[in-house]
Amino acid sequence: MVKDLFERIQNNKGPLGKWASQAEGYFVFPKLEGDLGPRMKFQGKEVLNWSLNDYLGLANHPEVRKADADAALEFGAAAPMGARMMSGHTKYHEQLENELAAFVMKESAYLLNFGYQGMVSIIDALVTRNDVIVYDVDGHACIIDGVRLHSGKRFTYKHNDIESMEKNLQRATKIASETGGGILFITEGVFGMRGQQGKLKEIVEMKKKYNFRLLVDDAHGFGTLGKTGAGAGEEQGVQDEIDVYFSTFAKSMANIGAFVAADKEIIDYLKYNLRSQMFAKALPMIQTIGSLKRLELLRNHPELKDKLWENVNALQNGLKSKGFNIGDTNTCVTPVYLEGSVPEAMVMVNDLRENYGIFLSIVIYPVIPKGIILLRVIPTASHSLADIDLTLTSFEAIREKLVNGTYKEIASKTKVDLDAAEL
């Protein structure tokens, strides 16, 4: 007997979907209102916002707003119509690609409509069934989904673990030598949850021993790391050894879109084989021209990155001095690890938003292990030292309530599906 396709969906909402009735509209899918920045409105109240990846504060920059508005006025939202290969190619797309390639010190670049779909398609295009993929177990979902498309062998290594990397490279080398294929090694320049840089320098060193090509997702490193802001590769002095460099516009560029950069031969191949772009409408002119302005500001105003790091250092040093565990982050991403259950986490975040006026992202099981609460704080160039002081004081207060059982007691009296919390 054939089951109804929707039976599984009706009986199992998924690890996050099971929380929908209790969390939607507040903990997930919240509605922030007002101009993008440190101060926004949430459910009618002003909150101090630590949940935007607008690292350089460009989202509401007056020159950026003007460039976006001027592009919209001149071209509208529809232009260009069609995929790049057919009717959607413009000189502005070419200009942005050339400037991006030069900025990240690569020979060529190609624009992508979205980072997520772009990475999935890049992985799919770069490998055949004879090739082997080696990737970090903590890779972003777009990497995981790209690897899922691969019909050949793939191996994960323990997060940022050199010994595990080498062990899996040995396995990959054995298989690739039998299939006649190659090896694609994938890591992130910055891991967006924990804030650690990928060990690019050590990975590149292993190229002397193993024959592989390196693909780096540097979504959080682009614009924030390196002398010029070219990312984690520049920061670690190995940008030249990254074979395929990828980043999204959704972080430092405060826009929609992404790009991939490499030697011209590789980019030319991707242009003609990247299915997510070949069969999709071109990046609109508003985003393309707007990104040209953003890149100009990123290149010519290093004080934006300087201000960002002033805030990052003040926040992270303040947290450490007050005894908070922020792991071993060495980037702007600032995780704060606390111990507690899912119901306690929900009560704590409600307290933060309603009584302390602080909005941030919370990460819980199944994304991280049971019993751990991760408060993910994203400092930007737009935040002030006063914002940081307020946040440090508030964090001390909520930690005390977590430790003394206040949140646990409230959670026990609140309608929370404790059975779901244990799944």
ABEGO torsion letter per residue (X at the ends): XBBBAAAAAAABAEAAAAAAAAABGAABGBBBBEBBEABBBBGGBBBBBAABABAAGAAABAAAAAAAAAAAAAAEAAOBBEBAAAAABBAAAAAAAAAAAAAAGBABBBBBABAAAAAAAAAAAABBAABBBBBBAABBAAAAAAAAABABBBBBBBBGBAAAAAAAAAAAAAAAAAAGBBBBBBBBABBAAAGBBBBAAAAAAAAAABBBBBBBBAAAABGABEAAGAEAAAAAGAAAABABBBBBAABAAGBBEBBBBBBAAAAAAAAAABAAAAABBBBBAAAAAAAAAAAAAAAABAAAAAAAAAAAAAAAAAAAAAGBBAEABABABBBBBBBEBAAAAAAAAAAAAAAAGBBBBBBBOAABBBGBBBBBBBBBAABBAAAAAAAAAAAAAAAAAAAAGAAAAAAAABBBBAAAAAX
